[in-house]
Amino acid sequence: MSKITLKFNVQLEDTWKLYSTDRDPNIGSSFEFVFVPNESYELIRDIEVRGVKQKLDLV
C-alpha cells in the first residue's frame, strides 16, 4: 500500500477569509474537508492544521 500526503495551497481575494478546520463551529464560520468513502483510499489520520494566522475584524 502506498501513502501520499495532500497539501492544499490556497490563494484568496483580499476580502475573502478561509477559516481553520479546528475552529469551534459554535462560535462562527468554520471549514471542513469532506472525503467521500471509497475503496480506493483509506484515511489514516485527521487533518493537520499548520500555519494558522489569527485575525480579528473590527465590526
ZIWOPE-V679117 format. One line per field, one symbol per residue. psi: psi as a letter, one per 20 degrees, with the letter a starting at -180 (. if undefined). Layout:
psi = ???
//
This chain:
psi = pqqqpppppppqqhiqqoqqijqoiijaqrqqpooppqiirppirrpppqkppppppp.
//
